[in-house]
């Protein structure tokens, strides 16, 4: 149960990291016409989605861990099925940085 609470607790720190990521992005101002800024925006969008998914995954995984600690009547198969749902829901994002697009 404690491991589940701790895992869910990671959401707060990840939320703070997302806030800092947003703050850094907002300081760029107008990025139109600047190729490196467009690449940076693409990278930012990818990281924002990835970090948001990590935050969601921590919440869901922590919930499964807490429930399995409280409800010892669940079979291993039931717990694995819940974990498999989380795994399929939070697939990693495609890598975008450093790839040549059409070059």
C-alpha positions in Angstrom: 0.0 0.0 0.0 2.8 2.4 0.9 4.5 1.8 -2.5 1.2 2.6 -4.2 0.8 5.9 -2.2 4.4 6.8 -3.0 3.9 6.1 -6.7 0.8 8.2 -6.8 2.7 10.9 -4.9 5.1 11.3 -7.8 2.3 13.0 -9.6 2.9 16.2 -7.6 6.6 16.5 -8.5 5.8 15.6 -12.1 3.1 18.3 -12.2 5.7 20.8 -10.9 8.1 19.7 -13.7 5.3 20.2 -16.3 4.8 23.7 -14.9 8.5 24.5 -15.3 8.4 23.1 -18.8 5.5 25.4 -19.7 7.3 28.4 -18.1 10.4 27.8 -20.2 8.3 27.5 -23.4 6.3 30.7 -22.8 9.6 32.7 -22.6 10.3 32.0 -26.3 7.9 34.6 -27.6 7.1 34.6 -31.4 8.7 31.6 -33.0 7.3 32.0 -36.5 9.9 31.9 -39.3 12.7 30.5 -37.1 13.6 27.0 -38.0 15.3 26.1 -34.8 12.4 27.5 -32.8 10.0 25.3 -34.8 12.1 22.3 -34.0 12.2 23.3 -30.3 8.4 23.6 -30.3 8.1 20.1 -31.8 10.4 18.8 -29.1 8.5 20.6 -26.4 5.2 19.2 -27.5 6.6 15.7 -27.5 8.1 16.1 -24.0 4.9 17.7 -22.7 2.9 14.7 -23.8 5.5 12.2 -22.5 5.8 13.8 -19.1 2.0 14.1 -18.9 1.7 10.4 -19.7 4.3 9.6 -17.0 2.2 11.5 -14.5 -1.0 9.7 -15.5 0.8 6.3 -15.4 2.0 7.0 -11.9 -1.5 7.7 -10.7 -3.0 4.6 -12.3 -0.1 2.3 -11.3 -0.2 3.6 -7.7 -3.9 3.0 -7.6 -3.5 -0.6 -8.8 -0.8 -1.2 -6.2 -2.9 0.3 -3.4 -6.0 -1.7 -4.4 -4.0 -5.0 -4.6 -2.6 -4.3 -1.1 -6.1 -3.7 0.3 -7.9 -6.4 -1.6 -5.9 -9.6 -1.2 -8.8 -11.6 -2.8 -7.7 -10.4 -6.2 -5.9 -13.1 -8.2 -2.5 -12.5 -9.8 -4.2 -12.7 -13.1 -6.6 -9.8 -12.2 -3.8 -7.6 -11.1 -1.8 -8.4 -14.2 -4.8 -7.6 -16.4 -5.0 -4.1 -14.7 -1.3 -3.6 -15.3 -1.6 -4.7 -18.9 -4.4 -2.1 -19.4 -2.1 0.6 -18.1 0.8 -0.6 -20.3 -1.3 -0.4 -23.4 -2.8 3.0 -22.5 0.5 4.7 -22.0 2.6 3.7 -24.9 5.8 5.8 -25.3 5.7 8.6 -27.8 7.5 8.4 -31.1 11.0 9.9 -31.0 11.1 13.2 -32.8 14.4 14.9 -32.0 17.4 14.5 -34.3 15.6 12.9 -37.1 16.0 14.3 -40.6 12.5 14.9 -42.1 12.5 14.4 -45.8 16.2 15.2 -46.2 
